[in-house]
Amino acid sequence: MKILAVEDDPVARAILRQALHRLGHEVVEAQDGNEALRLLEAEPVRVIVSDWLMPELDGLGLCLAVRGRTGVDYVYFILLTGQSPDIDNQREAAEAGVDDFLTKPLDVQEIWMRLRVAERILRFATQVRQLEAFLPICGYCKKIRDDKNYWTQLESYINERTGTDFSHSVCPDCYERVVRPELEKLRAIPPKPKPKVHVERKNRPA
């Protein structure tokens, strides 16, 4: 993935860059929140790893600015802190839109785990965004055309991308428009006459 690393300390930024490169990621660097926002406009990324305390625009301010954007893909935001975040700090960060925390000094295994979670969440967010976007659907049978130009049932299309299962029912409009008239037709059909059963009587001997 392409990751935006935001850190005002050059040494800490170099350590973060090396760790991300070691994990196979492409890194874009910024030394404060304002520079990060400028880079984000020019070079969109899906993950930001940012220090909390920085001059000018700090990590929380950067996260608030990222969350304030509209019409863009979701960005997973990991906040770096030199101290174990207490309850008040965690609440403040959560309200700003922070997704996860990492404590300094940076642990490669720990950031690897956080980034694996970020990949799964971003994949799901992309699928949801695609479902919310325009989908080619047949006006007759309601099948969906996927990105491979195959037509498939709507339920199958959503299940393959989100794991959602469906239970089928009848909405009130369709009940009144379709089901009720069919039931009334069935009630109007006269019942078939029951076949007469012939009972043979045998004459008893006198």
Secondary structure, DSSP 8 states (H G I E B T S, - for coil): -EEEEE-SSHHHHHHHHHHHHHTT-EEEEESSHHHHHHHHHHS--SEEEEESS-SSS-HHHHHHHHHT--SS---EEEEEESS---HHHHHHHHHHT--EEEESS--HHHHHHHHHHHHHHHHHHHHHHHHHS---B-TTT--EE-TTS-EE-HHHHHHHHH---------HHHIIIIIHHHHHHHHHS-----------------
